Amino acid sequence: MTQRMAYFVTQENQSQADFSIDQHGGDIHEDLFPFVIYPEVGIYEVTRVSRETAALLGVPYVCGSQSTNGTFGSSAPIGVP
């Protein structure tokens, strides 16, 4: 069932999107600084658009990631910033 859900989210949902944004707030006990992470691996144009979009959000920390799993592992490789 989990693989079917992941396939649907990636192939039927994210593949049709202009952008994929994965929002997290941290747990109650975590005091986090506002930050945005964008993918730095994969298709150059996706990385460029992701970086530029992240910079426009007005968040003090914008960090590139080399991660290839999680959200980055599903949306960036299929061409969705």
DAUR-V110022 format. One record per pair of residues at least 12 apart in sequence whose ideal C-beta (glycine too) atoms are under 10 Angstrom apart, sorted by the first residue. I is the first residue (numbers start at 1). J is the second residue. D is the distance in Angstrom with one decimal. If there is no record, write none. Layout:
i=<I I>
j=<J J>
d=<D D>
This chain:
i=<6 7 9 9 9 10 10 10 10 10 10 11 11 13 13 13 14 14 14 14 14 14 14 15 15 15 15 15 16 17 17 17 17 18 18 18 19 19 19 19 19 19 20 20 20 20 20 20 20 20 20 20 21 21 21 21 21 21 21 22 22 22 22 22 22 24 24 32 33 33 33 34 34 34 34 34 35 35 35 35 35 35 36 36 36 36 36 36 36 36 36 36 36 36 36 37 37 37 37 37 37 37 37 37 37 38 38 38 38 38 38 38 38 38 38 38 38 38 39 39 39 39 39 39 39 39 39 39 39 39 39 39 39 40 40 40 40 40 40 40 41 41 41 41 41 41 41 41 41 42 42 42 42 42 42 42 42 43 43 43 43 43 43 45 45 46 46 46 46 46 46 46 46 47 47 47 48 49 49 50 50 50 50 50 50 50 50 51 51 52 53 54>
j=<74 74 71 74 75 73 74 75 77 78 80 74 78 74 75 80 71 74 75 76 78 79 80 74 75 78 79 80 80 75 78 80 81 49 80 81 49 50 53 75 80 81 39 50 71 72 74 75 76 78 80 81 36 53 54 57 71 75 81 37 70 71 72 74 75 37 71 61 59 60 61 57 58 59 60 61 54 59 60 61 62 63 50 51 53 54 55 56 57 58 59 60 61 62 63 50 54 61 62 63 64 65 67 71 72 50 51 52 53 54 55 62 63 64 65 72 76 81 51 54 64 65 66 67 68 71 72 73 75 76 77 80 81 63 64 65 66 67 72 76 64 65 66 67 68 72 73 76 77 68 72 73 75 76 77 78 79 76 77 78 79 80 81 79 81 72 75 76 77 78 79 80 81 64 76 81 81 80 81 62 64 65 72 75 76 80 81 64 81 81 81 81>
d=<7.4 10.0 9.9 7.1 9.3 9.3 4.7 7.6 9.3 6.8 9.5 9.5 8.2 9.8 9.6 10.0 8.9 6.2 4.8 9.7 6.6 9.8 5.5 9.6 8.6 5.5 8.2 7.0 8.7 7.5 9.6 5.4 9.2 9.6 7.6 7.9 8.3 8.3 6.8 8.6 6.8 5.5 9.9 9.3 6.6 9.2 8.0 3.7 8.0 9.3 5.0 7.3 9.3 9.0 9.8 9.6 8.8 9.3 9.5 8.9 7.7 4.1 8.7 9.6 8.3 9.8 9.8 10.0 9.0 6.8 6.0 9.0 8.9 4.8 5.9 6.8 9.4 6.1 7.4 3.8 7.2 6.1 9.3 9.7 8.8 4.3 8.4 9.8 5.7 9.6 4.9 9.4 7.2 5.1 7.2 9.4 7.8 9.1 8.1 5.1 7.6 4.9 8.1 9.2 8.1 3.9 5.2 9.0 7.5 4.5 8.9 7.0 7.6 6.0 6.9 8.6 8.7 7.8 8.9 10.0 7.5 5.9 8.4 7.4 8.5 8.7 4.5 9.1 8.2 4.1 8.7 10.0 8.1 9.1 3.8 6.1 5.8 8.9 9.1 9.3 9.0 7.8 5.6 7.6 5.9 7.4 9.5 7.1 8.5 8.0 8.0 9.5 9.7 4.7 5.2 9.2 8.5 7.1 7.5 9.0 5.9 9.6 9.1 8.0 8.2 10.0 8.6 5.3 8.4 9.0 5.9 7.0 5.0 7.8 7.7 8.0 8.4 9.5 4.2 10.0 8.7 9.8 9.3 9.5 7.2 9.2 4.2 6.8 8.8 8.8 6.3 9.2>
